[in-house]
Amino acid sequence: MRETKPVFHRLLPAAFAASFFAALAHAGLVAIAARSIGLELVYIASLSFVVALVVAFLGGAVLLAAVAALKLKPVSSLLLFLIVVQGVAIMLEMFFFESGLDEISWQYGLISVPTALIAWHRSVYYVYTKG
């Protein structure tokens, strides 16, 4: 990654891809837990998409700035993405559901880890291989 500008050009596509996956995964986990499919899943997916898009866009800008400023290579930037996205998922769960660290649901790992991989692949890795 020679410049920071190409990395930030990938922010919006990466945020949309990560948010879309997070919304589908969240709705899918709710459908499995509830053992039903209905209109509520559309609401859950829509709300999840909007929340994830805001978080992915703002958080993605900070992550990409950190990757560019620290001149991180692909492996170290991937670790940064995985750690930060997992941390943000835990904080959001604690905030929205008013839970503590002892009540963190493992299902959010099923959403946040692939979401971090998608965001990293669509931004840092894309620029690294194409740049």
N, C-alpha and C positions, 0 to 999 in steps of 0.2 A: 504494500500500500504506500505509494509514493506521496499522495496528497490526501487531505481530509475531504476534499470536495466530492470525489466519487463515492466515498463511503456514505456521505449524507444524502446523496442521490438515491441510495437504496433504502433509506429510512421508511418512506411511505409504503413501498411494496412489501418490505419485511414486516412492518406493523400490521398491514392488512392480512397477510398470510398467517402470521402468528395469531392474530385475533380471530380469524375465521376458524382455525384449528381449535383454539381454546373454547370457542362457543360451541362447536360441534361436539367436542369431547365432554364438556360440562353437561350439555343436554343429554348426551348418550349415557353418561354415568347416572344422571337423575332418572332417565328412563329405565335403566337396569334396576336401580334401587326401588323405584316406585312400581316397577313391573307393569307399566302402562305407557302408551303413547297417545298424546292428545295435543290440544291447542296450547296447553300450558308449556309444553316443550318449545314451542315457537317463541313464547314470551321469554322463557329462560335463555334460549339461544340468542335472542335479540338483545336482551339486557347484558348477557355475558359478552357479546360482541362489542357493545358500546363501551363497557367498562374496560375490557381488554384492549380495545383500540386506544383509548385515552392513556392507559398505563403504558402500553407498548410504544406509543408515539413519544410520550414524554420520557419514559425510562430508556427507550431506544436511543434517543438523542444524547442522553447522558452516557449511556454505555458506549456509543460510537465515538463520542468525544474522548472518553477515557482510553479507548482502544487506539485512537489516533494520537492522543497526547503521549501515551506511554509507549507507542510504537510496538504494540503487542503482535506477536506472531499468531498463526491460526490456533495452535493448541492452547496457548495461554489465554487468548481471547475467548475460546470456547469455554474454558474453565470459568472465566469471569462471567460469561453469559449464564452458565448453569447455576453458579452460586447466587448471583444477583436475582435472577428470575425466581429461583426457589425461595429466596428470602422475601421477595415482594409477594409471592403467592401466600406464604405463611402470614405475613403481616396483614394482607387483605382479608384472609380468612379470620384472623383474630379480630380485626376491626369490624367486619360485617356481621360476624356471628358471636361477637363478644365472648370469645373463648380464650383459654390460656394455652401455654405451650404444651401442657399435658393432654390437651384435647385436639391437637392438630390431626387432621384426617389424612391418611396416606393416599387417598384418592386424588388429592391435589397434586401429588407427585406425578401421577399418571397424566395430568394435564400440563404441569409446568415444565417438566423435563423435555418432552417432545416440542413444546412451544419454544423453549429456549434454543433447541437444536434448529428448528425452522427459522427463527429470527436470525440466528448466527449464520446459517447457511445462505439465507436470502440477502444478507448484508455483508458481513466481513468476509466470509469465504468466497462469495461471488466476486467481490472486488479483488480479493487476493489472487484468485485464479484467472480473472479476466484482465487485471491491471498489470 
